[in-house]
Amino acid sequence: MGKAKLGHINFINCLPLTYSFEKEGFGKGLNITSAVPTVLNNDIVNNRLDVSPVSSIVYARNSEKFLIMPDVAISADGNVQSIILVSKKPIEELTNDKIILTAKSATSHCLLKIVLNKAYGARPNYYIRIIDMNRIIPEDATATLLIGDDALYANHNHQEGFYYYDIGMEWKKLTGLRMVYAVWIINRNFAKSHADLLQLVFDRVTKGFANGYQKKKQAIEMILNHKPFSFAQLDEYLEVIKWGFSQEHQRALLMFYEMAHEMNLIDHVPKIELAEVIR
Ligand SMILES: C=C(O[C@@H]1C=C(C(=O)O)C=C[C@H]1O)C(=O)O
């Protein structure tokens, strides 16, 4: 039997699954590629992966080609700590400013555009760049959007003179909803032809998150010496990030898609089509 080609986000937001893969054998029999979200987005759209977590907006842009894996997503209800706008000006004062977007993200680019437009009436000029963490906001820009571990670090290490905004909380203020940042998608052809491999991936990912969360302390200790965070910071972050995908999460995701569509960021609002697996 071949192996499923599975993507894995190498951010702390997936630490419980990383721990299960690396320390507890949950990756056995799988061909795993660990990378930042935009690399995985690109890999699965170009058929280099069978199943992968992707920026949630990527499903909307390619829904004819993919199904969503049930029961798993990356979300937070309000503050997320790792989707952060760092700005030289208060958010209310942003107008046609130049804003830099991290090249690691796709969903939060859209999320920021929605929030700045709908809540603040701002229409900035956006530029995607690789961010130098020693100089988060370039000279010629007003603000920078960070995600993942970079954002978490910036959130815990404020620099004087800059303003910090948690865009998960800005979304919550705008809509009253949680925000689904990533979903696991499956190539439809793969789902059709390899139901057994898909079932294995589903079991490993869902049980891997549950196992790693149960062993949160060991999971944090595995990375503590290699990351610029305290145990307490990581412990708190792993309570903020959620990995479920209930009906309520799906409704929140659809609201995000509707707003993204209104702003011409996607060309249609997709149905949320879940893959069939034994749960
Ligand atoms: C909350 C996060 O979730 C994510 C945000 C993504 C995006 O903005 O495209 C993609 C995958 C997730 O890693 C984060 O990375 O901080």
The ligand as a Tripos MOL2 file, in Angstrom:
@<TRIPOS>MOLECULE
LIG
   16    16     1     0     0
SMALL
NO_CHARGES

@<TRIPOS>ATOM
      1 C1         -3.9650   31.2240   13.9020 C.2       1 LIG1
      2 C2         -3.1610   30.9010   12.9210 C.2       1 LIG1
      3 O1         -3.6950   30.0680   11.9630 O.3       1 LIG1
      4 C3         -3.2650   30.0140   10.6470 C.3       1 LIG1
      5 C4         -3.3990   31.0820    9.7530 C.2       1 LIG1
      6 C5         -3.2750   30.8880    8.4020 C.2       1 LIG1
      7 C6         -3.3930   32.0290    7.4370 C.2       1 LIG1
      8 O2         -3.4990   33.1750    7.8800 O.co2     1 LIG1
      9 O3         -3.3880   31.7850    6.2190 O.co2     1 LIG1
     10 C7         -3.0110   29.5860    7.9220 C.2       1 LIG1
     11 C8         -2.8510   28.5240    8.7580 C.2       1 LIG1
     12 C9         -2.8150   28.6670   10.2280 C.3       1 LIG1
     13 O4         -1.4920   28.5330   10.6990 O.3       1 LIG1
     14 C10        -1.7430   31.3540   12.8700 C.2       1 LIG1
     15 O5         -0.9550   30.8520   12.0580 O.co2     1 LIG1
     16 O6         -1.3670   32.1980   13.6870 O.co2     1 LIG1
@<TRIPOS>BOND
     1     1     2 2
     2     2     3 1
     3     2    14 1
     4     3     4 1
     5     4     5 1
     6     4    12 1
     7     5     6 2
     8     6     7 1
     9     6    10 1
    10     7     8 2
    11     7     9 1
    12    10    11 2
    13    11    12 1
    14    12    13 1
    15    14    15 2
    16    14    16 1
@<TRIPOS>SUBSTRUCTURE
     1 LIG1         1 GROUP 0 **** ****
